[in-house]
Amino acid sequence: MNVFSSLASVIFFSCVGAAVISSASAAHPKPEGRKLEFEQALADYKQGRPTAAYGRLMRLADQGDAESARMALMLLRHGQQLHGTAWGASQPQIDHWMQLARKPMAPLVAESGD
């Protein structure tokens, strides 16, 4: 292997690595964006748009958000009984969400009157 082909290989794999990192970070919005998306999912649900809420929660769960995964799983499991809609997910998605759902949650604190 000559110096040129070795240098070309290093440059090629550096570019590929940079592209992979760049696309991975573009696919996962910043935490502030996820928080806004989660808040919108809750607003959709509250305003009687459970399908829109499920879609948002699904995307967030696919991106690794544990709370969204818990809620998406609840809607997936009980959507028919609660809303007359049976939403879907692939088995790899369900497995990923189940793994996320097992992550520890932030503690809940009772407010006065609870």
ZIJOKA-V703593 format. One record per residue. N is the residue number from 1. SS is DSSP state (A for helix, B for strand, O for the rest). PSI is psi as a letter, one per 40 degrees, with the letter a starting at -180 (999 if undefined). Layout:
N/SS/PSI
N/SS/PSI
This chain:
1/O/h
2/O/i
3/A/d
4/A/d
5/A/d
6/A/d
7/A/d
8/A/d
9/A/d
10/A/d
11/A/d
12/A/d
13/A/d
14/A/d
15/A/d
16/A/d
17/A/d
18/A/d
19/A/d
20/A/d
21/A/d
22/A/d
23/A/d
24/A/d
25/A/d
26/A/d
27/A/e
28/O/h
29/O/i
30/O/i
31/A/d
32/A/d
33/A/d
34/A/d
35/A/d
36/A/d
37/A/d
38/A/d
39/A/d
40/A/d
41/A/d
42/A/d
43/A/d
44/A/d
45/A/d
46/A/d
47/O/e
48/O/f
49/O/g
50/A/d
51/A/d
52/A/d
53/A/d
54/A/d
55/A/d
56/A/d
57/A/d
58/A/d
59/A/d
60/A/d
61/A/d
62/A/d
63/O/e
64/O/e
65/O/h
66/A/d
67/A/d
68/A/d
69/A/d
70/A/d
71/A/d
72/A/d
73/A/d
74/A/d
75/A/d
76/A/d
77/A/d
78/A/e
79/A/d
80/A/d
81/A/d
82/A/d
83/A/e
84/O/e
85/O/h
86/O/h
87/O/i
88/O/i
89/O/i
90/O/i
91/A/d
92/A/d
93/A/d
94/A/d
95/A/d
96/A/d
97/A/d
98/A/d
99/A/d
100/A/d
101/A/d
102/O/e
103/O/i
104/O/i
105/O/i
106/O/i
107/O/i
108/O/i
109/O/h
110/O/h
111/O/i
112/O/h
113/O/e
114/O/999
